[in-house]
Amino acid sequence: MPEAESRLTKNYLPGPAGTEPALGYLLYLPPGYAGQPEKNWPVVFFLHGAGERGSDLDKVKVHGLPREISQGQDYPFIVVAPQCPLDQRWIFKLKELDELYAHIMSNYRVLPGQVYLTGMSMGGQGTWFWTLAHPERFAAIAPICGRSFPEQAEKIKALPIWVFHGAKDPIVLLEESTVMVEALKIIGSDIRFTIYPEAEHDSWSITYTNPELYEWFLSHSR
């Protein structure tokens, strides 16, 4: 097993006593984490899409940050990638996401001012939704091809946001990102919007292999 793969560990958020675990998640600890016990680290939460739902955490490695890590990529931050149960959506799992956030913040050496959130497709919608519920938690977010909530844009107008979408997306139409970006711009948000002219629904592969995204994340803190 490659070293990078061994650091992408399977974990389970405990449920109430005597019940099944509340949420499974993959955890990546960056090189140097174990050897520098005095150091705190940024953390990126990653929300997967609908195709990776279930109870098999290996499915979470199919796309996005977990895929990059499983293929040997290293990052200078912690990565937390929960798995949404089958037939559920992130927008109905806010309680579990909040519990996971609290667990990570309490049990790992995290820089509380450098917590970031990103997700793709269903996870892009989840990124908007979770941020709108708790805008004070995140230093920057990057929703990818996710359905949005433009009527609530005011809540996150001051947050650094970088949105990505494929112009030819037949599953989540480009308009879903466009209406949110426009709503934010109208109220003064300094939002970035990248449209891939030839991309269909997969606008995440090119995004998560772009080092500029992570440099942009780490340039922001609360």
Secondary structure, DSSP 4 states (H G I P E B T S, - for coil): --HHHHTEEEEEE--STTS--SEEEEEE--TTTTT-TT--EEEEEEE--GGG-SS-GGGGGGSHHHHHHHTT---SSEEEEE-PPTT--GGG-HHHHHHHHHHHHHHS-EEEEEEEEEEETHHHHHHHHHHHH-TTS-SEEEEES----GGGGGGGTTS-BEEEEETT-SSS-THHHHHHHHHHHHTT---EEEEETT--S--SHHHHT-HHHHHHHHT---
